[in-house]
């Protein structure tokens, strides 16, 4: 039996020393030390040994087991080191190889214009306010002096979210003017910019979702001259000092008197083209002196604190600044178009 144990030790150590991976080592462990392994099979024969030989063979068997376990542990470290080295070599990165060039994005043309507008207004002393896109009809219409029968309140023009027409997707950023007057108080110089929603048909200058910038100034001594001077300054900051503008009388329920402001068509220079629908001018904003009723709705005395307000479509400003002929290009996310900016 001593010869068997020594033979097992010798064979096990040779086999373990030649193991190349963890799976091979585990297989050898089971072969020699498992419940049905060679060493276990020999130990089961110890019952037939004399009392004198049994402790001698038991001690030798323990030595063999210890030798095999030690060899497995040592070879396991060798195998792990070898596997790690192979993995490092396989995953090595050659830092001398030129890297891949990934294209970097840039501002969308519309947001480039918005940032420019914010800089202009901040430079003129305006504050920037933000508000909810899901709005109450009270702020979107009622407090802005839009009566119940006003066309803008029709279901055909506005995206309502409730049957009683009390909650809607805001159709203008004007509600922020009301909120600003209620919370900020006077004097106030503010703009609000954001998405608005109207049931417009899509064409070169219209979209059911677009962006608007609205401004409000309320202070002592404000007149229509302040309104025209402010708007002309802003437009010429955007389009250049030679930009031609015009003001036309108009009607808005929240301003009185009211006007619309046009710029000469950037595409045709005033001659008439599809972009300006043959008129030579493009409407860019509506404006006027804040209606006294709107000021009173916000707890402001219109005799002491008059004001003016205006609202413009951000997309139309982008059309003019970047000489874009069709608003739909701004929303289509065509990379060929966007890469030009």
Protein Blocks (a to p, Z undefined) as FASTA:
>chain_A
ZZmmmmmmmmmmmmmmmpcbfklmmmmmmmmmmmklmklmmmmmmmmpcfklmmmmmmmm
mmmmmmmmmmmmmmmmmmmmmmmmmmmmmmpccfkbccdddddddddfklmmmmmmmmmm
mmnopacddddfbdcfklmmmmnopafklmklpmklpccfbfnlpaccdfbfklmmmmmm
mmnopaddddddddddddddddfkbcfbdcddddddddehiafklmmmmmmmmmmmmnop
kbccdddddddfkbccddddddddfklnonopfklnonopacfbdcddddfklmmmnopa
fklmgcddddddfklmmmmmnopabfklmmnopaklmmmZZ
